[in-house]
Amino acid sequence: MRREASPVRKDFAEQANRIGFAFSHSDGEPYWDESARYVFSLAEIEALEKATLELGALFCELAGRIVASEALMARLGVPDFARDVIAASWRRRDASLYGRFDFSWDGGPKLLEYNADTPTSLFESAVVQWDWLEQMIACGALPKNADQFNALHERLIDRWRLVGEQKFVHFACVIDSVEDRGTTAYLEDCARQAGLPTALIDMGDIGLAADKFVDRSGRAIGKMFKLYPWEWMFDEAFGRAPGLKEARWIEPAWKMLLSNKGALALAWESAPGHPNLLPCFFDDDSRAAELGQKFARKPLRSREGGNVELHGEEVILGPDLAYGGPKIRQALCPLPDFGGNFPVFGSWLVGEEPAGLGVREDISKITGDRSRFMPHCILD
């Protein structure tokens, strides 16, 4: 795997507009960056696919074990009133649409965390970088045999045929967030291509009528994709409403257990020595001392690198986003350093199938919300 310079399209703004890529910049800073590309061998991609497939099965089995244990639910800090909602979604086998494993690379993929509930960077992984690849091949900047780990678009449409159950699906996010709106609108488009009737609404448009969730038109919400974390939903005024258990949510409530950083410690306990897992323990576990002085400490509910600490030759702190509470301690596996650029490799799971790769790069060793998205290709 290597990072190499890549030509920037002079008409990129036009191309972005053509495919509906409205968030190539964030707060005036470039988010999409095609001045460099990450190049993988086919063997490296096969190793990434294998890791994604195995970990997907491992974490799914883990979800069932957590649901069956009040002690494990408590260990993850799941509120008492939320446990029935989570357990009901698991007993019904409410289907998952997608998730993203974030890996470092140390002779192969090493799992840093699992974005099981509300992963973003999907549209750029599925559509924007594929469009880039086709244009790079067409202009001769990449050879004709260049490929990409990217079956996302087709697999998302196929998955919606199963997950949607031929029913009306609401799609909700915080509309004012350009990135969230773009991701949600893309998934809505995939659902429509799968033949489903849909509507896109703001999270603030969800109301409660006689214990049933409804939109502003009064239409009952029976099935909804929401790009909004489960822990936030449970923290809000409607978090105890019976309708939360009755509606069918995508992602389902059981996925909340796997997006919790505590699941990383439980995964290591389930499969100690797995080649794609890092040793990991709850911070108050006496076994955490086995990691010595080099480790990452992460709050159970952290997002965007918030309140993450890297302890090595120096201590590096992520942004203070007020994520407190219990933490896990994970063996330190620094991101590869390409001249002060630190990439994290997001491997997508659609249903149970590995489906594609998205590379985000930061100048910080802790990937945050200011990271850039970099395209990739496969060349042998």
N, C-alpha and C positions, 0 to 999 in steps of 0.2 A: 504494500500500500504506500502510495506517495502523493505528495501535493505538487502540482506543477502549474505554471502560468498558463492562462487561457485567454484568447482574444475576446474583447468585449464588443458586443454588437452595437454598431452606431445607431441603429434604429430600435434599440431595446424598448424605449418608451412606447413606440407604436406597437411593438410585438406584445408588450405587457397589456396594453389596452385591448388588443385583438382577442386575447384569451381571458380577459376579465380579471387580471391580476392587479388589484387595487391597493395592495399594501407592500409594494416593492421597497418602499421607504417607511420608516417608523420615526415619527417626531423629527423629520428632516434628515435622519441618518439612513444610509443604505442598509436595507435588510437583505435583499437578494444581491449576492456578490458573485459575478461570473468572471472576475479577473483571475481566478484560480479554480482548479478542479481537483478532486480527489480521484485517483486512479487505483483500481483494485484488480487483482488477478481473479480468474474464475474460481480458483481453489479457495481464495479468501472469502469470496461471496458464498461459496458452498458451505464454508465453516460458519458463516454468519447465519445462513438459512437453518443449518442444523441446530445451532444454539437457540435460535428463535423458536423452532418447532419443539425442542425438548423443554425449554423453559415455559413455553405456553402450556404444555401438558402438566408440568410440575406445579405451576401456580394455580391451574384450575383444580387440581387435586387438593392443593392447599386450601383453597376457598371452602371446599366441602368440609375439611377438617376444622377450620375456624368456626364455620356456622354451627357445627355440632358441639362446640365447646364454649360455655359461658366464660370460662377462665381465659380463653384466648381472645374472645370478644373484649373482655375487660382489659386484657393486656394491650390491645390495640386502641384502647380509649373510646370504644364505640358506646354511645349513650344507651342506657337501658331501653328507652322508648323506641330506639331505632332498630333494635335487634330483631323484632318480629317482622319488620318491613324487609330487612336483609334476608332473613331466613325464608320468608315467603317467596321472595324472588328466586332464591336458590332451589327451593322445593319444586317450584313451577318450571325450573330449568329455563328461566327467561334468558333468551339468547343474547350473546355479546356481539356487537358489530365489529369493533376494532380496538386496538391498543398499540402501545409503542414501548419497546424495550430500549433503554439508552445504555450504550456500551462505551467503555474505554477500549483501548487496543494495546495488548501486551503479549505479543506473539499469537494473538487471537482475541476474540471478543470477550470482555469481562463486564458483567452486568453491574451498572451503577444504580439504576432504579427502573421501576416499571410504571409507566404512565398509563394506567389501566382505565381511568375514568374519563378524563377530558383532554386527551392529547391533541395538540395543534401541530402546525407545520405540515398539514396533510395535503392541501391543495398544491403547495409548492413541491412536495415530494411526488405527487401523482401526476400533475399536469405540467407545471412550469419547467421542471428540469427535463421532462421528456421532450417538450417542445424545443428546449435548448439543445438536447442531444441531436434531434433530427436536423436542426439548422447547422450545428457544428459539422455534421457529416456532409450535409448538402454543400457547404462552402469549402470543404476540404480541410477544415481545422481538426477533424478527427477522421481516422480511416473508416472505410465502409463496414468493417467488421466490429466496430465499437458497439458495445451494448450497455445496458443499465439494469440494475436489480430493481425492477419496477413493473409489477403486474397489478398495481393498486386500483386503477380505475375500473378495469374489468371485474376484479374480484369484489370491489365494493358494490357494483351493480348487481352481481350475482348474489351477494350476501343479503342485499336489501330484499330480494325476492323471498328469501327465507324469513328474515327478521320482520319484515313489514306485514307478512301474513295477508297480503292483498287488502289491507285496511287503510283508512285515512290516518296520516301521520302528521302531527304538529312538530315543527322544528323551532326551538327557542334558544336564545342566547342574549347577551347584553349587546343590543343592536349598536350602541354608541362605540363599541370596540370594533375598529375596522377589521382587525385580524379575526376576531371571533365571528363577526358577521360573514366574512369571506369564507371561513372554514365551514360554517353552518350552511351557507347558501350552496357551497359545493356539494355537501352531502345531500342536501335537498334535491339538487339536480340529479345526482346519482340515483336517488330513490324514484324520481320521476321517470328516469330512463328505465327503471325496473318496473314501471307501470303503476306506481302508487300515487294516489291523490295526496296532496300536501298543502301546508300553509306555514309560512315563516312568521313568527311573532317574537316580541321582546319578552324577556323573563317577567317584566313588570306588567305584561298583559295577561298573566295567569291569575285567575280568581278562583274563589271557592263558593259553590252554591249547593246547599244541602249535602255537604260532605263529598261533593264531586268537584273535581277541577274543571274549569271552563275557560274559554278564551273570551275576549271582550264582546264577541257577537253572541255569546251564550252557548256556543257549541261545546259539548262535552269533550274533554281530553281523555281519550281511551288509550292512545299510544303516542308517545312523545320522545323525540330525540332532544336532549338538552345539553348544551355545551356549558355546563354549570356544575361545579363540584357537589357531590352528595353531602359532604360535611357542611357546606354552606346552606344547603337546603334544610338539613336537620337543625341548623342553628336559627332558622328564621321562624316567623310567626306561624306559618303553615306546617312547620316541621313535625307536628304531632297529629296532623289531620288524618282521619281514616282513609281519605282519598289517596294519600301517598302510597298506601299499601295496595289499593285497588287498581290504580292506573298502571300501564305497562311502560316502563321507562327504558330508554336507550342512552347511555349504558345502564344496565340493571343495577339495583342497589348492591348486589353481592360484589360487584366490581370495586366498590368503595374499599373493601377489605384489602384488595391487592394493590391499590394505589397508596395505601398506608405504608410508610417506610418500615414499620415493624414487620411487614410481610417478608422483607429481605432477611431479617434475622430468623424468621420461622422457616424460610426456604433453605437457609444454610443448615438449620437443625434437621430438616427433612432429608437433605442431600449433601452432607458434609463432604468436601473434596470435589464437588462437581467442577469440571474444568472451566465452566463459564460463570461460576458464582465466586464472589469474594467472601472470605470469612467475615461473619457479621453477627453481632450480639446486641441485645438491649443494653443500654448504657449502664444500668444498675445490676447487670449480670456479672458475677465474679469472673466468668470466663472472658469478659471483655479485656481483662488485663493481659490475655495471651497475645493481643495485637501489639503490645509494646507501646512505643512512643510515636509510631507512624499509623495514623488512622484518620478517617473522615467521621465527623459527628454530625448527625442529621436529625432534626425534629421529625416526629412521626408524620406530621401534616404539612411539611414544608413544600413549597412550590417555587419555581424559578430561581433555585439556589438560595432562597431566603433562609438566613440564620444557619447556613451550613458552615462548618469549620473544617479546614484541612490542617492536620498536625503532621508536620514532617521536619525538614531542616528549618523551616519557619512555620509560623501559624498564619494561615490565610482565612479571612472571614468573608462570607457572602454578605449580600445586602441585608440590612436589618429590616425585615418585613413583619416583625412582631410575632413570629412563630415561636411559641414557647412550649412548655410541657415536656413530656418524656421524649427521649432521644434514642437513636441507635448508634452503635459504633461499628464502622465497617473498615476492613483492611484498606489501606491507602493504595490506590491504583491511579497514578497521575495520568491525565490526558496526554497524548503525544504532543510534543512541542515542535512545531514547524516555524522556526524563526519568530517565536512569540505569538503564534497563532495556535489555539488549542481546540481541536475538533472533538465533538461527541457524535457517536454514530447511532442514529435512531432507526431501529429495525422494526418494521410494521408487521403486525399480526392482524389479519382480517378473518374473523371467525377463529378457526384453529390453524389457518394456513399462513406461513411467512409470505409477505406480499411486496416488500420493497424497502428501500433505504433512503433516509434523508440525513444529510450531514449539516450540523450547525457548528459554527466556529466562533470563538470568543477570544479577546485578548486577555481575559481573566482565566485563571485555572479553575474557576467555578463558573459554569455556564449559566448565564442569567438572561433576562428578557431583552438585553441589548445584543444578543448574539446575532451572527449573520448566517444566512442559509447559503451553502455552497453546493453546486452541482457535482455529480460523480459520474464515472463511466467504468466499464469493465474492458480491460485490454490485456491480452496475453502476449 
